[in-house]
Amino acid sequence: MGKQITPKVTWVGKIDWELKSFHGDELSTHKGSSYNSYLIKDEKTALIDTSWIPYDKEFVANLKQEIDLNKIDYVIMQHNECDHSGALVELMREIPDVPIYCTAKGEAIIRGHYHKDWNFVNVKTGDTLDLGTTKLTFIEAPMLHWPDTMFTYMSEENILFSNDGFGQHYATESLFNDAVDSSEVYTEAMKYYCNILNPFSPMALKKIKEILAMNLPLDMICPSHGIIWKENPSQIVEKYLQWADSYQENQITVIYDTMWQSTRLMAQAIAKGIQDADNSVTVKIMNAVKDDKNDILTEIFKSKAFLIGSPTINNGYSFAIAGLLEMIKGLKFKKKKAAAFGSYGWSGDANKLITEKLQEAKIEIVNEGIRKLWVPDQSMLEECRQYGREFVKSL
């Protein structure tokens, strides 16, 4: 059933408590998610976004309890990845002639997904749609995080419908940010930003500044996933300004994979050395196999520097480290420093290859790293500890 947000706006989305991974298995969603859709009833009625395709029939059935579908005048599609547009086919089967407002690239994506010749109306930044006592203003936001993305601002109610911007994969029956654990929400918001929006940080920073320059009164931000920012909505805008600007905290993350525990011992010794040299820095040690990959990436996002360790396996590095390095490259981290470490037997190529992959990702390399033959003894571990001391001092 829908939930009233304002006298004119009703949330008609879907809360997905069971969702544990997203984008195939590219993104972990430990806290579930929601697919937020909004019904605006004024003199004219508009529906903003739909739901993910597994819930298409449920979405339309629930929507029918809120409104006679024939009274919907406009469908606004802000972004057309299938978690937002998945219920569109089921909906348009009922109201095939209702115009769909979207960007030109949005139309191309909808046609590419569903191969339907619906009544598309293309909009661009500054275009408006009059609903009666309120007006919708469209704001293109390409690559946040798809080329078709746009935001929609509702006058009088002072609501920014921000689609994937300012969202989180976070399931809760409490719609608003003032009714949930703020630390949980910010943890999920940062993870969402890091793993989805970080590659597009330059565009995000530019778009946020552009919207702020419009001086729009802002009482609420309604994203397409997670909670609605009702209490002090500008707080998440401020966070995005920080996150989009080469974000880092006073943290160093040590990431490793290990075969016979040797690289793990090295990781722990390096971490101790870092803390010896600077006890003000937060040090986190993460296992690339046992810890969630997206959580690891979020810790890298928070860090000013990180180290990656792997034993040499088949003249290379481990499978888990390989996947992580590929994701680091794709997320386009800025102003991060790093180095490699690891144990080896008859071949010690992992350090060099990890370093090369980090360079491809445009990560600043601190030094050539450290590697140790076979199982490190106490003297070798002391060398690793000293390496940690020198690593943090070099920053």
VEXDREN-2710 file (C-alpha; in Angstrom, 1 decimal):
% VEXDREN-2710
k/r/px/py/pz
1/MET/0.0/0.0/0.0
2/GLY/1.0/3.6/-0.6
3/LYS/2.4/5.9/2.1
4/GLN/1.5/9.6/2.2
5/ILE/4.6/11.9/2.0
6/THR/2.7/15.2/1.6
7/PRO/-1.0/15.9/0.9
8/LYS/-0.1/15.7/-2.8
9/VAL/2.6/13.0/-2.9
10/THR/2.3/9.3/-2.1
11/TRP/5.1/6.7/-2.0
12/VAL/3.9/3.7/-4.1
13/GLY/7.2/1.8/-4.3
14/LYS/8.4/-1.7/-3.1
15/ILE/10.5/-2.6/-0.1
16/ASP/12.8/-5.5/-0.9
17/TRP/13.9/-7.0/2.4
18/GLU/15.4/-10.1/0.7
19/LEU/17.7/-8.4/-1.7
20/LYS/21.3/-9.4/-0.9
21/SER/23.1/-8.6/-4.1
22/PHE/22.5/-6.2/-7.0
23/HIS/23.7/-5.6/-10.6
24/GLY/24.0/-9.4/-10.9
25/ASP/26.5/-10.0/-8.1
26/GLU/28.5/-6.8/-8.5
27/LEU/27.1/-5.1/-5.5
28/SER/26.2/-6.5/-2.1
29/THR/23.1/-5.2/-0.4
30/HIS/23.3/-6.5/3.2
31/LYS/20.4/-4.2/4.3
32/GLY/18.1/-5.0/1.4
33/SER/16.7/-2.1/-0.7
34/SER/13.6/-0.3/-2.0
35/TYR/12.4/0.7/-5.4
36/ASN/10.8/4.1/-4.7
37/SER/8.0/5.3/-7.0
38/TYR/6.0/8.5/-6.3
39/LEU/2.4/9.3/-7.2
40/ILE/1.7/13.1/-7.4
41/LYS/-2.0/14.0/-7.4
42/ASP/-2.8/17.6/-8.3
43/GLU/-5.2/18.9/-10.9
44/LYS/-3.2/16.6/-13.1
45/THR/-1.6/13.3/-11.9
46/ALA/1.9/12.1/-12.5
47/LEU/3.7/8.9/-11.6
48/ILE/7.5/9.2/-11.1
49/ASP/9.4/5.9/-11.9
50/THR/8.1/2.4/-11.4
51/SER/9.7/-0.8/-9.8
52/TRP/12.0/-3.7/-10.6
53/ILE/10.6/-6.3/-13.0
54/PRO/10.2/-9.2/-10.5
55/TYR/7.6/-7.0/-8.8
56/ASP/5.8/-5.6/-11.9
57/LYS/2.4/-7.2/-11.3
58/GLU/2.5/-6.5/-7.6
59/PHE/3.5/-2.8/-8.3
60/VAL/0.6/-2.3/-10.7
61/ALA/-1.9/-4.1/-8.4
62/ASN/-0.9/-1.9/-5.5
63/LEU/-1.0/1.2/-7.7
64/LYS/-4.6/0.4/-8.6
65/GLN/-5.5/0.5/-4.9
66/GLU/-4.2/4.1/-4.9
67/ILE/-5.7/5.4/-8.1
68/ASP/-7.8/4.5/-11.1
69/LEU/-4.9/4.0/-13.6
70/ASN/-6.9/5.9/-16.3
71/LYS/-6.6/9.0/-14.1
72/ILE/-2.8/9.0/-14.5
73/ASP/-1.9/11.9/-16.9
74/TYR/1.8/11.5/-17.1
75/VAL/4.5/8.9/-16.4
76/ILE/7.9/10.4/-15.6
77/MET/10.8/8.1/-16.1
78/GLN/14.0/9.6/-14.6
79/HIS/16.3/6.6/-15.3
80/ASN/15.5/3.4/-17.2
81/GLU/17.7/0.7/-15.7
82/CYS/15.4/-2.2/-15.1
83/ASP/15.2/-1.6/-11.3
84/HIS/13.4/1.6/-12.1
85/SER/11.6/0.8/-15.4
86/GLY/10.9/-2.9/-14.8
87/ALA/7.1/-2.5/-14.2
88/LEU/6.7/-0.2/-17.2
89/VAL/5.5/-2.9/-19.6
90/GLU/2.9/-4.1/-17.1
91/LEU/1.7/-0.5/-16.4
92/MET/1.6/0.6/-20.0
93/ARG/-0.4/-2.5/-20.9
94/GLU/-3.2/-0.8/-18.9
95/ILE/-2.6/2.8/-20.0
96/PRO/-0.8/2.5/-23.4
97/ASP/-1.5/6.1/-24.5
98/VAL/-0.3/8.0/-21.5
99/PRO/2.8/10.1/-22.3
100/ILE/6.1/9.0/-20.9
101/TYR/8.4/12.0/-20.1
102/CYS/12.1/11.2/-20.2
103/THR/15.3/12.4/-21.7
104/ALA/16.1/11.6/-25.4
105/LYS/18.6/9.0/-24.2
106/GLY/16.0/7.7/-21.8
107/GLU/13.6/7.0/-24.7
108/ALA/16.4/5.2/-26.6
109/ILE/17.1/3.0/-23.5
110/ILE/13.4/2.2/-23.0
111/ARG/13.0/1.3/-26.6
112/GLY/16.2/-0.8/-26.4
113/HIS/14.9/-2.7/-23.3
114/TYR/11.2/-3.2/-24.1
115/HIS/10.9/-2.6/-27.9
116/LYS/7.6/-0.7/-27.5
117/ASP/6.4/2.4/-29.5
118/TRP/4.9/4.3/-26.6
119/ASN/4.0/8.0/-26.5
120/PHE/7.4/9.5/-25.6
121/VAL/7.9/13.1/-24.7
122/ASN/11.6/14.1/-24.5
123/VAL/12.6/16.7/-22.0
124/LYS/15.8/18.5/-21.1
125/THR/17.1/20.7/-18.3
126/GLY/14.7/23.6/-17.6
127/ASP/11.6/22.0/-19.2
128/THR/8.5/22.1/-17.0
129/LEU/5.3/20.3/-16.6
130/ASP/2.4/22.1/-15.0
131/LEU/0.2/19.9/-12.8
132/GLY/-2.1/22.7/-11.6
133/THR/-1.0/24.2/-8.3
134/THR/2.4/22.7/-8.6
135/LYS/5.0/22.4/-11.4
136/LEU/7.6/19.9/-12.2
137/THR/11.0/21.1/-13.5
138/PHE/13.3/18.6/-15.2
139/ILE/17.1/18.6/-14.6
140/GLU/19.3/16.4/-16.8
141/ALA/21.9/14.5/-14.8
142/PRO/23.8/12.4/-17.3
143/MET/26.1/9.7/-15.9
144/LEU/24.6/9.9/-12.5
145/HIS/24.9/7.1/-13.1
146/TRP/23.5/6.3/-16.6
147/PRO/23.4/8.7/-19.6
148/ASP/19.6/9.0/-19.4
149/THR/19.4/10.1/-15.8
150/MET/17.5/13.2/-14.8
151/PHE/16.2/14.7/-11.6
152/THR/12.7/16.3/-11.1
153/TYR/12.0/19.2/-8.9
154/MET/8.4/19.8/-7.6
155/SER/7.6/23.5/-6.8
156/GLU/5.4/24.5/-3.9
157/GLU/6.2/21.1/-2.2
158/ASN/9.9/21.9/-2.6
159/ILE/10.8/18.3/-3.3
160/LEU/13.7/17.0/-5.4
161/PHE/13.1/13.6/-6.9
162/SER/16.7/12.6/-7.3
163/ASN/16.5/9.0/-8.7
164/ASP/19.8/7.3/-7.9
165/GLY/21.4/10.4/-6.6
166/PHE/21.5/10.6/-2.7
167/GLY/20.1/7.0/-2.4
168/GLN/21.1/3.9/-0.5
169/HIS/20.3/0.2/-0.7
170/TYR/18.5/0.2/2.6
171/ALA/15.2/-1.5/3.4
172/THR/13.0/0.0/6.1
173/GLU/9.3/0.5/6.8
174/SER/10.2/4.0/8.1
175/LEU/10.3/6.2/5.0
176/PHE/12.1/9.1/6.4
177/ASN/15.7/9.7/7.6
178/ASP/14.6/11.0/11.0
179/ALA/13.0/7.7/11.8
180/VAL/16.0/5.3/11.2
181/ASP/19.5/4.8/12.5
182/SER/21.5/7.6/10.9
183/SER/24.8/5.8/11.2
184/GLU/23.4/2.8/9.2
185/VAL/22.0/5.1/6.6
186/TYR/25.2/7.0/6.1
187/THR/27.2/3.7/5.9
188/GLU/24.9/2.5/3.2
189/ALA/24.9/5.9/1.4
190/MET/28.7/6.0/1.3
191/LYS/28.8/2.4/0.1
192/TYR/26.3/3.3/-2.6
193/TYR/28.2/6.3/-3.7
194/CYS/31.6/4.5/-3.8
195/ASN/30.4/1.5/-5.7
196/ILE/28.0/3.2/-8.1
197/LEU/28.6/6.9/-8.5
198/ASN/32.3/7.3/-7.7
199/PRO/33.4/6.8/-11.3
200/PHE/31.3/9.8/-12.2
201/SER/32.4/12.1/-9.4
202/PRO/33.5/15.0/-11.7
203/MET/29.9/15.0/-13.2
204/ALA/28.4/14.6/-9.8
205/LEU/30.3/17.6/-8.3
206/LYS/29.4/19.7/-11.3
207/LYS/25.7/18.8/-11.2
208/ILE/25.3/19.4/-7.5
209/LYS/26.9/22.8/-7.8
210/GLU/24.6/23.5/-10.7
211/ILE/21.5/22.6/-8.7
212/LEU/22.7/24.6/-5.7
213/ALA/23.2/27.6/-8.0
214/MET/19.5/27.4/-8.9
215/ASN/18.7/28.3/-5.3
216/LEU/15.7/26.0/-5.2
217/PRO/13.9/25.8/-1.8
218/LEU/14.4/22.3/-0.6
219/ASP/12.2/20.6/2.0
220/MET/12.7/17.0/0.9
221/ILE/14.9/14.8/-1.3
222/CYS/13.2/11.7/-2.6
223/PRO/15.7/9.2/-4.1
224/SER/14.7/6.0/-5.9
225/HIS/16.4/3.7/-3.3
226/GLY/16.3/3.8/0.5
227/ILE/15.1/6.5/2.8
228/ILE/13.7/9.9/2.0
229/TRP/15.7/12.9/3.3
230/LYS/13.1/14.9/5.2
231/GLU/15.0/16.2/8.2
232/ASN/17.7/18.6/7.0
233/PRO/17.9/17.2/3.5
234/SER/20.9/19.4/2.7
235/GLN/23.0/17.1/4.9
236/ILE/23.3/14.5/2.2
237/VAL/24.0/17.1/-0.4
238/GLU/27.0/18.3/1.8
239/LYS/28.2/14.7/2.1
240/TYR/28.1/14.3/-1.7
241/LEU/30.1/17.5/-2.2
242/GLN/32.7/15.9/0.1
243/TRP/32.6/12.4/-1.5
244/ALA/32.8/13.7/-5.0
245/ASP/35.9/15.7/-4.3
246/SER/38.7/13.1/-4.0
247/TYR/37.4/12.0/-0.6
248/GLN/39.7/10.5/2.0
249/GLU/39.9/10.1/5.7
250/ASN/42.9/9.6/7.9
251/GLN/42.8/5.9/7.2
252/ILE/45.1/3.2/5.7
253/THR/43.5/-0.1/4.6
254/VAL/45.6/-3.3/4.3
255/ILE/44.0/-5.9/2.0
256/TYR/45.3/-9.3/1.4
257/ASP/44.6/-12.9/0.2
258/THR/46.6/-15.7/1.6
259/MET/47.2/-19.4/0.7
260/TRP/49.2/-20.8/3.7
261/GLN/48.9/-17.7/6.0
262/SER/52.2/-16.2/5.2
263/THR/50.7/-13.1/3.5
264/ARG/48.3/-12.7/6.3
265/LEU/51.2/-12.6/8.8
266/MET/52.8/-10.0/6.6
267/ALA/49.6/-7.9/6.5
268/GLN/49.3/-7.9/10.3
269/ALA/52.9/-7.0/10.8
270/ILE/52.7/-4.1/8.3
271/ALA/49.5/-2.8/10.0
272/LYS/51.3/-2.9/13.4
273/GLY/54.2/-0.9/11.9
274/ILE/51.8/1.7/10.6
275/GLN/50.3/2.2/14.0
276/ASP/53.8/2.3/15.6
277/ALA/54.6/5.3/13.4
278/ASP/51.2/7.1/13.7
279/ASN/48.6/6.0/16.2
280/SER/46.3/8.7/15.0
281/VAL/45.7/6.9/11.7
282/THR/42.8/4.4/11.5
283/VAL/44.2/1.0/10.2
284/LYS/41.9/-1.6/8.8
285/ILE/42.9/-5.1/7.7
286/MET/40.6/-6.9/5.3
287/ASN/40.7/-10.4/3.7
288/ALA/39.9/-10.3/0.0
289/VAL/38.2/-13.7/0.2
290/LYS/36.3/-13.5/3.5
291/ASP/35.3/-9.8/3.5
292/ASP/32.7/-8.5/1.2
293/LYS/34.3/-6.9/-1.9
294/ASN/32.1/-3.9/-1.9
295/ASP/32.8/-3.2/1.7
296/ILE/36.5/-3.5/0.9
297/LEU/36.1/-0.9/-1.9
298/THR/34.3/1.4/0.4
299/GLU/37.2/1.2/2.9
300/ILE/39.6/2.1/0.1
301/PHE/37.3/5.0/-0.8
302/LYS/37.7/6.3/2.8
303/SER/41.4/5.7/2.9
304/LYS/44.3/8.1/2.0
305/ALA/46.4/5.0/1.2
306/PHE/46.1/1.3/1.0
307/LEU/48.2/-1.8/0.5
308/ILE/47.3/-5.0/-1.4
309/GLY/49.0/-8.3/-0.7
310/SER/48.9/-11.7/-2.4
311/PRO/51.0/-14.8/-2.6
312/THR/52.5/-15.4/-6.0
313/ILE/50.3/-18.1/-7.6
314/ASN/51.0/-19.4/-11.1
315/ASN/53.4/-16.5/-11.7
316/GLY/50.6/-14.1/-10.8
317/TYR/48.3/-13.1/-8.0
318/SER/45.2/-14.7/-6.5
319/PHE/41.8/-14.8/-8.1
320/ALA/40.2/-12.6/-5.4
321/ILE/42.9/-10.0/-5.7
322/ALA/42.5/-10.0/-9.5
323/GLY/38.8/-9.2/-9.2
324/LEU/39.4/-6.5/-6.6
325/LEU/42.1/-4.8/-8.8
326/GLU/39.7/-4.8/-11.7
327/MET/37.0/-3.1/-9.6
328/ILE/39.5/-0.6/-8.3
329/LYS/40.3/0.4/-11.8
330/GLY/36.7/0.7/-12.8
331/LEU/35.8/2.9/-9.8
332/LYS/38.4/5.5/-10.7
333/PHE/39.5/6.5/-7.3
334/LYS/41.3/9.8/-7.1
335/LYS/44.3/10.9/-4.9
336/LYS/44.9/7.5/-3.5
337/LYS/48.4/6.0/-2.7
338/ALA/49.2/2.4/-2.6
339/ALA/51.8/-0.4/-2.6
340/ALA/52.0/-4.2/-2.9
341/PHE/53.3/-6.9/-0.7
342/GLY/53.2/-10.7/-0.5
343/SER/54.9/-14.0/0.1
344/TYR/56.3/-16.3/-2.6
345/GLY/58.1/-19.6/-3.2
346/TRP/60.0/-20.2/-6.4
347/SER/58.5/-17.2/-8.2
348/GLY/57.8/-13.8/-6.8
349/ASP/55.9/-11.9/-9.6
350/ALA/52.8/-10.9/-7.7
351/ASN/54.2/-7.7/-6.3
352/LYS/55.3/-6.4/-9.6
353/LEU/52.0/-7.4/-11.3
354/ILE/49.8/-5.8/-8.6
355/THR/51.8/-2.6/-8.8
356/GLU/51.3/-2.5/-12.6
357/LYS/47.5/-2.9/-12.2
358/LEU/47.4/-0.2/-9.6
359/GLN/49.3/2.1/-12.0
360/GLU/46.7/1.3/-14.7
361/ALA/44.1/2.4/-12.2
362/LYS/46.0/5.7/-11.8
363/ILE/46.8/5.0/-8.2
364/GLU/50.0/6.7/-7.0
365/ILE/52.6/4.1/-6.1
366/VAL/54.4/4.8/-2.9
367/ASN/57.3/2.3/-3.4
368/GLU/58.0/-1.1/-4.9
369/GLY/56.4/-2.8/-1.9
370/ILE/57.8/-5.7/0.1
371/ARG/57.9/-9.5/-0.5
372/LYS/59.2/-12.4/1.5
373/LEU/60.3/-15.9/0.6
374/TRP/58.3/-18.8/2.0
375/VAL/57.0/-18.4/5.6
376/PRO/58.2/-15.2/7.3
377/ASP/60.1/-15.8/10.5
378/GLN/60.3/-13.2/13.3
379/SER/63.1/-11.2/11.6
380/MET/61.1/-11.1/8.4
381/LEU/58.0/-9.9/10.2
382/GLU/60.0/-7.2/11.9
383/GLU/61.1/-6.1/8.4
384/CYS/57.4/-6.0/7.5
385/ARG/56.7/-4.0/10.6
386/GLN/59.5/-1.6/9.7
387/TYR/58.1/-1.4/6.2
388/GLY/54.7/-0.3/7.7
389/ARG/56.5/2.4/9.7
390/GLU/58.2/3.7/6.6
391/PHE/55.1/3.5/4.5
392/VAL/53.0/5.8/6.7
393/LYS/55.9/8.2/7.1
394/SER/56.3/8.4/3.3
395/LEU/52.7/9.7/3.0
END
